[in-house]
Amino acid sequence: MTTLTATDARKQLFDLIKKTNEEHQIFRINHRTGGTVLMSESEYDSLIETLELLSTPGFKEAFEESRLQENTGDTLSYEEVFGEKQ
């Protein structure tokens, strides 16, 4: 994460916005009254979705169980689940 002063961020704002959207870069912007973070809307949405999932009771345990099943090959094929070929 790149850190900038508010003055530098103001001078480069359009370039920073472009980099957040095209290159998924995240910037920390410091100001004497506090700091802020600049990221793309898609990165923000993804972060919020992840936080919501991780705060769902039982999600982490179910996810870890699924990963273990996948790693041990204890899975079903698409055809076995849906009764049809892809």
N, C-alpha and C positions, 0 to 999 in steps of 0.2 A: 504494500500500500504506500503510495507516494504522499508525502506530507507537504503542504504548501501554506503560506501565510494567506490571509484573506485578501491582502493587496495583490499578491501574485495571482490568486485564483480569479479575482475580478478582471485582471488584465487578460487572462487566458480562458475566460468562461466558455466561449463557444468551442474552443479546442478541447477543453475538459469534457464538455457535454458529448462531443463527438467520440472521444476516447471511451467514455463510459458506455455508450451505446454500441459502438462498433468493435471495441477491443475488450469490453467487460472489465475495464480498469475501475478501481475504487480509489477515491482520493480523500485524505484527511485534510481538513482546512482548519487552521488554527487562527483564533482571534483573541484579543485580550479579554473578551467577555466569555470565552469558552470555545470549544471545538465543535465541528460538525463533520459529517461524512457525505460525500457526493457519490452516488452510484446510479446505475440505470434503473428504470422502472421495472424491467424484467428481473434484474438481480434482487431488487427489493421485494417484489412479489414472491419470488422463489424463497427468499429468506423467511418471509411471513408464513408461507405455506409449510415450510419445514418446522418452524416453531409451533404452529398449530398441530401438526402431526405428532411431534415429540411431546406435546402436552396432553395428548389424548390418552386416557388411562388404558394401559395394556398394550399400546402400540409398539413401544420399544421391545417388549418381550416377544410379541407376535412377529415382529420384523426379524429379530435375532433367530427365532425358531425357523422362520422361512429361509434365512440364509444358511442355517445348518442343514436343513433338508436339501437345499440346492447343492451344497458342497458334498453331501453324501450320496447324491443321486436319487434321493427319495422324492421324486417328482412324477407328475403325470404328463403325458403328451397332450397336445391340443385336441387331437382326435378323441382321447380318453375322456377329456373334460367336457367337450362340446358335442361329441358324437359325429363329427364331420371332419373331413380333411381340409387343410388350409388351401 
